[in-house]
Amino acid sequence: MPTVTFEGEQVECDSGVCLRSVLLDAGLSPHNGPTALSCHGLGTCGTCAVEIEGTVAEPTARERARLGFPPHAADRGLRLACQVRVTDDLTVTKHDGFWGHRTE
Protein backbone atom coordinates (compact mmCIF):
# COMPACT_ATOMS: atom_id res chain seq x y z
CA MET A 1 0.00 0.00 0.00
CA PRO A 2 1.43 3.37 -1.00
CA THR A 3 1.68 6.13 1.59
CA VAL A 4 0.97 9.79 0.81
CA THR A 5 2.59 12.37 3.08
CA PHE A 6 0.82 15.75 3.08
CA GLU A 7 1.00 18.59 5.61
CA GLY A 8 2.60 16.32 8.22
CA GLU A 9 -0.05 13.60 7.81
CA GLN A 10 0.58 10.16 6.37
CA VAL A 11 -2.25 8.45 4.53
CA GLU A 12 -2.16 4.88 3.24
CA CYS A 13 -4.19 4.10 0.14
CA ASP A 14 -4.74 1.45 -2.49
CA SER A 15 -2.48 1.60 -5.52
CA GLY A 16 -4.03 3.40 -8.50
CA VAL A 17 -6.34 5.70 -6.53
CA CYS A 18 -6.63 9.36 -7.56
CA LEU A 19 -4.45 11.59 -5.34
CA ARG A 20 -7.22 14.18 -4.94
CA SER A 21 -9.58 11.48 -3.63
CA VAL A 22 -6.95 10.11 -1.23
CA LEU A 23 -6.48 13.55 0.31
CA LEU A 24 -10.16 14.48 0.47
CA ASP A 25 -11.14 11.08 1.93
CA ALA A 26 -8.55 11.66 4.69
CA GLY A 27 -10.04 15.07 5.53
CA LEU A 28 -7.18 16.91 3.81
CA SER A 29 -7.50 19.19 0.82
CA PRO A 30 -5.32 19.87 -2.21
CA HIS A 31 -7.21 23.17 -2.58
CA ASN A 32 -6.37 26.50 -0.92
CA GLY A 33 -9.95 27.63 -1.30
CA PRO A 34 -13.29 25.91 -0.93
CA THR A 35 -13.65 22.72 -2.96
CA ALA A 36 -17.04 23.99 -4.16
CA LEU A 37 -15.09 26.34 -6.47
CA SER A 38 -13.16 23.48 -8.04
CA CYS A 39 -13.97 21.44 -11.15
CA HIS A 40 -14.44 18.37 -8.90
CA GLY A 41 -11.72 16.32 -10.53
CA LEU A 42 -12.20 17.11 -14.22
CA GLY A 43 -8.72 18.61 -14.59
CA THR A 44 -9.94 21.96 -15.89
CA CYS A 45 -9.74 24.46 -13.02
CA GLY A 46 -6.16 23.92 -11.80
CA THR A 47 -6.94 24.60 -8.14
CA CYS A 48 -5.57 21.23 -6.98
CA ALA A 49 -2.06 21.89 -8.33
CA VAL A 50 0.57 20.42 -6.02
CA GLU A 51 4.27 19.61 -5.99
CA ILE A 52 4.96 15.88 -5.86
CA GLU A 53 8.07 14.05 -4.74
CA GLY A 54 7.99 10.43 -5.82
CA THR A 55 7.23 8.42 -8.92
CA VAL A 56 4.02 9.13 -10.83
CA ALA A 57 2.95 8.66 -14.45
CA GLU A 58 3.54 11.36 -17.03
CA PRO A 59 0.93 14.16 -17.13
CA THR A 60 -2.16 13.64 -19.26
CA ALA A 61 -2.84 15.97 -22.21
CA ARG A 62 -5.57 17.66 -20.18
CA GLU A 63 -3.20 18.19 -17.27
CA ARG A 64 -0.44 19.59 -19.51
CA ALA A 65 -2.91 21.97 -21.14
CA ARG A 66 -4.21 23.31 -17.82
CA LEU A 67 -0.78 23.65 -16.24
CA GLY A 68 0.44 25.52 -19.32
CA PHE A 69 -2.24 28.20 -18.90
CA PRO A 70 -1.98 31.15 -16.44
CA PRO A 71 -1.70 31.48 -13.57
CA HIS A 72 0.21 28.22 -13.94
CA ALA A 73 3.37 27.74 -16.00
CA ALA A 74 4.51 24.43 -17.44
CA ASP A 75 8.05 24.88 -16.12
CA ARG A 76 7.01 24.98 -12.43
CA GLY A 77 6.80 21.20 -12.20
CA LEU A 78 3.40 21.11 -10.54
CA ARG A 79 0.82 18.39 -11.04
CA LEU A 80 -2.98 18.32 -10.71
CA ALA A 81 -3.94 16.08 -7.80
CA CYS A 82 -7.13 15.13 -9.66
CA GLN A 83 -5.13 13.70 -12.56
CA VAL A 84 -2.44 11.81 -10.63
CA ARG A 85 -2.81 8.13 -9.70
CA VAL A 86 -0.92 7.03 -6.59
CA THR A 87 1.19 3.93 -7.26
CA ASP A 88 4.18 4.57 -4.96
CA ASP A 89 4.92 6.51 -1.79
CA LEU A 90 4.56 10.26 -2.41
CA THR A 91 5.29 13.48 -0.58
CA VAL A 92 2.87 16.20 -1.64
CA THR A 93 3.27 19.95 -1.05
CA LYS A 94 0.61 22.60 -1.62
CA HIS A 95 2.00 26.06 -2.36
CA ASP A 96 0.45 29.48 -1.72
CA GLY A 97 -2.07 31.20 -3.94
CA PHE A 98 -5.60 30.15 -4.81
CA TRP A 99 -4.29 27.77 -7.47
CA GLY A 100 -1.24 26.74 -5.43
CA HIS A 101 0.93 28.22 -8.14
CA ARG A 102 3.24 30.42 -6.03
CA THR A 103 6.28 28.17 -5.88
CA GLU A 104 8.80 30.99 -5.30
Backbone torsions as a table, in degrees:
resi	resn	phi	psi	omega
1	MET	NA	124.4	177.2
2	PRO	-69.0	153.2	176.7
3	THR	-118.1	131.8	176.4
4	VAL	-106.7	125.4	176.3
5	THR	-104.2	125.0	-176.6
6	PHE	-149.4	124.3	178.1
7	GLU	50.1	43.6	177.0
8	GLY	80.0	-2.9	179.1
9	GLU	-101.6	146.4	173.9
10	GLN	-117.0	128.9	-176.6
11	VAL	-125.3	123.3	173.9
12	GLU	-87.5	146.9	-179.8
13	CYS	-149.9	166.7	173.8
14	ASP	-72.8	149.0	177.1
15	SER	-66.8	136.9	177.6
16	GLY	94.0	-1.1	-179.1
17	VAL	-80.4	146.7	178.1
18	CYS	-63.9	131.0	-178.6
19	LEU	-58.2	-42.6	179.1
20	ARG	-57.4	-44.3	179.8
21	SER	-65.4	-40.8	178.4
22	VAL	-57.3	-48.0	-178.2
23	LEU	-66.6	-49.1	-178.3
24	LEU	-63.1	-39.8	179.0
25	ASP	-64.4	-25.2	179.1
26	ALA	-90.2	4.5	-179.6
27	GLY	80.7	15.8	177.6
28	LEU	-109.2	162.6	-178.1
29	SER	-135.7	132.8	174.0
30	PRO	-82.2	7.8	-177.9
31	HIS	-108.7	143.8	173.8
32	ASN	-89.9	-11.4	177.7
33	GLY	-120.9	-174.1	179.3
34	PRO	-64.8	139.7	-179.3
35	THR	-66.0	-19.1	179.0
36	ALA	-63.1	-22.1	179.7
37	LEU	-90.2	2.1	-178.6
38	SER	-91.1	173.6	178.6
39	CYS	-86.8	4.2	176.7
40	HIS	60.5	38.3	172.8
41	GLY	95.8	10.0	-179.2
42	LEU	-84.4	-11.0	179.0
43	GLY	79.9	20.3	-175.6
44	THR	-110.1	-23.2	-174.9
45	CYS	-89.9	-33.9	179.6
46	GLY	83.5	5.3	-177.1
47	THR	-76.7	-11.7	179.5
48	CYS	-101.1	22.8	179.4
49	ALA	-65.1	130.9	-178.8
50	VAL	-140.3	161.5	171.7
51	GLU	-95.0	136.2	-176.6
52	ILE	-124.4	129.3	170.0
53	GLU	-107.3	124.1	-177.3
54	GLY	132.6	176.3	-176.1
55	THR	-92.0	124.4	175.1
56	VAL	-138.5	162.4	178.5
57	ALA	-65.5	162.3	176.6
58	GLU	-61.8	151.8	178.9
59	PRO	-61.6	146.4	174.7
60	THR	-74.0	166.1	177.6
61	ALA	-60.3	-40.1	179.5
62	ARG	-62.9	-43.7	-179.6
63	GLU	-65.1	-44.8	178.4
64	ARG	-60.2	-41.7	-179.9
65	ALA	-62.7	-46.8	-177.6
66	ARG	-68.0	-40.2	-178.5
67	LEU	-77.6	-6.1	174.7
68	GLY	-97.7	5.4	-176.4
69	PHE	-116.9	134.6	-178.6
70	PRO	-54.1	145.9	10.5
71	PRO	-83.1	1.4	178.4
72	HIS	-79.5	167.9	174.4
73	ALA	-144.5	134.3	-174.6
74	ALA	-57.9	-27.9	-176.0
75	ASP	-83.3	1.6	180.0
76	ARG	-80.2	-17.0	177.4
77	GLY	78.6	15.7	179.3
78	LEU	-81.2	162.9	176.7
79	ARG	-132.4	156.2	175.4
80	LEU	-90.7	120.3	-178.5
81	ALA	-58.2	-28.9	-178.5
82	CYS	-75.0	-12.6	-177.6
83	GLN	-110.2	-4.7	-177.1
84	VAL	-98.0	131.7	174.1
85	ARG	-99.8	131.5	-178.4
86	VAL	-84.7	118.9	177.4
87	THR	-124.2	-16.8	178.6
88	ASP	-137.3	173.1	175.8
89	ASP	-61.7	137.0	-178.6
90	LEU	-133.0	148.1	167.5
91	THR	-114.1	125.3	-172.8
92	VAL	-118.2	132.6	179.4
93	THR	-123.8	131.5	174.4
94	LYS	-101.9	126.3	-179.8
95	HIS	-93.0	173.2	-179.3
96	ASP	-70.3	168.3	-179.9
97	GLY	94.4	152.3	-178.4
98	PHE	-54.5	-40.1	-179.3
99	TRP	-92.3	0.1	-178.1
100	GLY	68.9	28.4	-173.9
101	HIS	-94.8	-6.9	-176.3
102	ARG	-86.1	84.2	-176.5
103	THR	-87.6	-8.2	-178.3
104	GLU	-70.1	NA	NA
